[in-house]
């Protein structure tokens, strides 16, 4: 199987990439896909503006799209994984067609289904950034080094979207417990945070 991993540069772990993104964010709401991305984000920086998916795979981008359309004055961010995107591929077309200018879709691509045992995903063969570009995202970038992650993320938050930032990460998983919040509590505090955000 052919890998599309970069031959040069230093790939971050997903947790390192998440930390780099949180260092840039202020009060923007963030929808985080299920599995280890949610667990790692919760450990790194739990905040009321984080909406953690618990168990439902492939729908983080759909929720982010709905929020971006409902709250056009908010910059909305989605933290997604390659497996989640592959499961909900049609959402890329919907985002590209509706063109929410306030949506930044970040995909951590480690080319495996990490939460269930590192089974290979088709992102080894299918360039998700190319799919997003073809679907109509306004700005699409593929990065793996921290400096580029931060630069492109800042740039996207300041530009008209929809934006798609694909971050190639290694397979390292942070030792992170499950999100210690019940889904209704996640929803309530997120709704309150989004309602009060400027």
Secondary structure, 3 states (H helix, E strand, C coil): CCCCCCCCCCCECHHHHHHHHHHHCCCCEEEECCCHHHHHHHHHHCCCCEEECCCCCCCHHHHHHHHHHHCCCCCEEEEEEHHHHHHCCHHHHHHHHHCCCCEEEEEEECCEEHHHCCEECHHHCCCHHHHHHHHCCCEEEEECCHHHHHHHHHHHHCCCCCEEEEEEECCCCCCCCCCCCCHHHHHHHHHHHHHHCC
